[in-house]
Amino acid sequence: MAAPTAAAPTQQQQQQQQQQLMMQDAQLAMNVLQTATRYYSRGQSANAPLGQQITLSMPTAGIMTGVDLHITCLLDITATATGNPVGAAGLITGLTTTDWYGNTRTNTSGSRMQSINGYHQGRPYNKVPTSFSQDSAGLLYDLPTAISSTGSIDFWLHVPFAAAPNSLVGALLTQTSNGTCQVNLQTIADLVSSTNPLAPYSAGTLSAGNVYVTPYWSFLMPVSFAPATLPTISLSTAYSLQDIQTPQNLSVGVDNLTNFPAARVIHSQLLDYVNGSQMNFGSDLNNLAIIINGATPIRFWVPEAKLVHQRNLLGADDIPGRYYFPYTSDPINTQVFGSYQIQINPSLVNSGAALVATSEMTYAMGVPLPGLSV
């Protein structure tokens, strides 16, 4: 007589099993964070002329959690320059990270990364809290404007690889010989532009040398790399910052919708309204909202309300035309509803106006962790 077939687990049993696995993973992550040796290691500098890409390869060591980038560019200023609010970070127009499979984890700009850095820590990142000017000695942040043959753009960016400072969700297991993880930086072609509000300068005459980038890698070296000791769920989750630019079809008084990425957990978003050659402090918008299922607003702001909210989060004003949407306390899972969208209603639309939305998110990679080299 054939043995009876075991009953399939119920939905409740499956949920309980999943919760148990998540709890085990969280405990393993805590063990690694408490027992691993923490490293902060200066890497090899790289450089390239303006308009070209700089590539940095991550060390094949431990569990990579982030990198600090020191970025400099020598200038010869022959006519007094005028800085844009975006500041020195406008030097980097593209910032991408790729994992061992060649998947792009992060794809944003230096300026938007700097804003995310600031909102994470609750104050402007690498800038004097009361302004976007340089520090007193110009040692940590400098966007020179005076005539000088020895000026230098000088600033720092932090690129996180994990979803939070004391988390391994999204961290990169780089203790492997299978593939290479990289950080790529695209430099701006023209430092001075009267039509690009995201360029470092709006006026002036200057020439520039190469852009130099020095990485400082943050990583953990666990006591053991045995799979049973590692939080494989956390390490198999991608942490990502992704820019999406909408078509340039904006109209005054008409709601414009930008889709959230599908099948993702969204932790925060930035929205840039680049109104042609301008970026304004809310004077060109009627309202902003988060919409579900194409109809229902779950959050709604006039520009003044949104700007006050993010000023209180940052302790200062972000650059004009940039709006921050935090969901940290209640992340948005885009699988719950049919669609999530950011909606804006412009009151002024200049030629070439466009939106750029940056989503900070996590998602399961669906691929195995790379083979270990230990």
N, C-alpha and C positions, 0 to 999 in steps of 0.2 A: 504494500500500500504506500502510495507516494506521500511524502511528508507534506504537511499543510504549508501553503505559501504565506510568508510573513506579510502582515498588512503594511501598506505604504504609510510612512509617517504623515500625520496630519499637519495642516498648515501651522497650527500652534506649536507642535513638536519641532517643525523645521525652524520656526522663529526662535524657539528656545535654544536649539542647537547653534544657530547663528549667533545669538547673544552670548552663548558660552564661549564660542570661538573668539568673538571680539573681546571678551573679558580676558581670555588667556593671552591674546595678542597685546592688549594694553599692559598686562602684567610683565610680559617679556620685554616690551619697550621700556617700561620703568626700570627693569633690572639692568638693561643695557645702559640707559642714561645714568644710573647710579654707580655702575661699576666700570664703565669704559674709560679709557684715558682720552682726554680731550686735547686736540692739537689745533694750533693756529699757526699755519706755516706759510711763509712767503714763497711765492712761486716765481717762475721765470717771466720777466717783463717781455712785452712784445710791442711793436710799433708799426705804423703805416701812415702814408700821407692822407690828407683830407679826401673824403669821398671814397675811401677804400675800407675793407673789412679787416678786423684784427681777430685772430683766433687763439684762444687759450685752451689747452688740454688739461683736464683735471688729473691729479695724481691718482694712480691705481692703488688707493690705500683706504681701508676702513669704510665708514659710512659718512658720506659727504652731506653736510647740513646747510652750507652756504658759502659765499665768498664775498669779501670786501674788495672793491676795485679802486685803486688810486689812479686817476686819469689826469694827464697833463698835456699841455700843448704850448710851445713857445711862440710868442707873438712879437712882431715889429709893428707898432702902432704909429703911423705917420700923420694921422688926422684924428682928433678926439672922437672916440667911439661912444655910442649910446647903447646900453644893454637892454635887452628885452626882459620882461618879468620871468620868463622861463629860465633865464640865467645860464650858468655853465653847462647844466645837464643837456641843453639843446645841442651840444656837440655830438651826442650819441643819438642817432635817429633810429637805430635798430639794435635790439639786444635780445639774443636768442640763446637758449640752452638746449642741448640735445643729449639724450641718454644713449646707453650702449647699443640700442636697436636703431638708432638714428631718428627716434621720435622727438619732435620738437616739444619740449616741456613749457618753455616760456618764449613768447614772441611779443615784445613791446618796445618801448623807447626808453632812453635814459631818463627823460623828464617824467614819464608816467611811473617808472620804477622809483624815482626819487619821491614822488608823491605817495606811493604805496608805503615806502619806507617810513615816511613821516606819519602817516595815519596809524601804522603799526605801533609806533613808539609814543604817539600822542604829542608830538612837537615836530617842527620842520627838521628834516634830516640834513645834517651837515651844514646847517645855516644858523646864523644868529636868530634867536626866537622872534625878535621884534621886526625883522626885515629880511630881505633876500640879498643883503650886501655881504661883503667879505668879513671875515673875522679881523680883529684889530691888526694882526701882523700878516694877514694873507697866507697863513701857513696851511690852513685846512680847507679854505674855500676862497677862490679868487677869480673874478671876472674883471680884469683891468680895463679901464676906459681912457686913461691919460696917455698922452704921447710918450712913447718909450720904446727903445729897441730891445729891452730885456723883460718885457711883460710875459706873463704866463697864465693861461687858464689852468686852474688847479681845483679839483674837487674829488669827492668820493661817492661811490654807490655801493649799496649792499644788495646782493642777489640771493634771496632765500631759495633753498631747495626743499625745505620742509615747511609744512603748513603753519607751524608756530615754533617759537624759540626752544621750548622744551617738549618737542614732539618729534617722532620719527615718521609720521605720516608724510609720504612723498619723498623722504630722504633717499639719496642715491647710494646704493651699494656698489662702491667703486673698487672693492677688493676682488677684482676679476681681470682675467686676461681676454675676456670676450667683449670686444668692442671698446670704444673710447667715448667718454663723456666730454662735451666741449661747451665753452661759452664763446659766443661770437658777437662782436660789436661792430656795427656799421657807423662810420663817421660821416658827418654832414659835409657836403661838398662846398657850400658857401657859408662862412661864419656870419657874414653881414647880408641882411635881406630886409628891404622895406615892405615886402609883400608876404613874408613868411613869419607869423608871430611866434613860431616855435624855433626860430634860429636864435643863437646867443645874442646877436647884435642887430639893431634896426638901422644903424647908421655908423659911418666911420670909414677910415681907410687903413687897412692893415694887411700884413702877410703873415703866414703861419708856417711853422715847421711841422714835423711829424707829430702824430698823436701817440703818446706812450701810455701803456696800461700795465700796472703791476698788480697781480692778484695776491690776496691773502686768504688761503683756504681754511675753512673750519670743518673739521671732521672728527669722528669718534673711532677709536680702535677698541672694539669689544674684547673681552677676555677670551671668548671663543667665537668661531664662525660656524660652528655646527648648526645646521638648519633648525634643530630642536630648540636652540637657545636664542634664535633671532625672531623678531616680530615680522613674520613674512607677509602678513596682511598689510601692515603699515608700509613695508618696503615695496609691496606690489601695487601700491596706490600712487598715482601721479599727482603731484602738486604743480599747478600750471597758472601762468598769467598770459592771457591771449588777447591781442587786439583784433577788433573787427571794424572795418570802415564801411559805412553805409553808402549806397549810391547817392550821388549829388542831385537829389530831386526834391529838395526842401521847398516849401511854399509858406508864405505868411498866413497865420491863422489856421493852418492845416496840421492835424496830428500826424507825427512821423513816428513809426514804430521800428525799433531795433530788437531783433530776436535774441533771447538768451541762448547760449550753447545748449544743445540737447544732451540728455543723459549725463548730467553733471551735477555736482553739489557746489553751488555758488556761495562763496564766503564774502565777497565784496565786488564792487564794480566802480570804475571811473568812467566818466563820459566827458569827452572834449567836444565842445561846439566851436569848431574852427570856421568862423564866419568870414570866408574869403581871406582878406589880409588882416582881419581883426579877431581878437578874443576878448570878450567883454564880461564884466561882473554882473551878469543876469539881465542887463538892459535890453537884450535882443530875444528874450524868451517870455512867453506868457505863463507857462507852467511846465512842470515835469511830473511824471507819474510812473508807477510800476503797474502793469496790466496783466491779468491772467485770462486765459481763454479768449483773448481778442476783444474783451468787453469790460471786464470788471476791474476797476482800479483798487488795489490793496494799499497803495501809498500814493499820496498826492501832495505836491508842494508848489507854491509860487516861488520864484527864484530867491527872494529875500529870505524865506523860511529855510530853504536848503542851504544857503550861504551861511546863515547864522548857525545852523546845525553843524556844518563841517568846520566852521571857525572854532566852535567849542571843542570839537574833537581834536583839532590840530594845534590849537593855541595860537593860531595866526591864520591869515588868509592864504589859500592856495592861489595858483596863478589864475588870472581872469579866464573865464570860459570853461573851467574845469569843475566837475561836480562829482562828489563821492557818495556812494550808496553802500553803507556797511550792513552786512547780514550776519555778522560774527556770532551774535547771541542766538540767532535763529536762521541758520543757513538754508538757502532755498534749493530744494531738490527738484530739478526740472522734469523729473519723471512723474511727479505727483499730479500736475495738471497738464492739460493738452499743450499749453504754451505759456511762456512768460516773455514779456517784452518791456523795454524801456520806451516810454512815450514822451516826446517833447512837442510843444506847440510854439513855433517861433513867432516873434513879433517883428523881426527884421531878418531878411535873407539877402546877403550880398552874393555877387557872382563867385562861384567856386565854393560856396558854403558846404561843409561836410561834417559828419559826426564820426568820432572814433570812440568805440566802447571797449574798455579793457575789463575782462572778467578774471577774477581770482577764484580758482576752483580746484576741486579734487575729483578724481574718478579712478575706478579700477582699470588697470592696464590690460588685463586679459592675456598676459604673456608671462611665462615663468621668469623667475629671477635668473640673472646670468650665472654661469658656472663660477665657482669660487677658485681663487688662486691663493692658497694659504701654505 
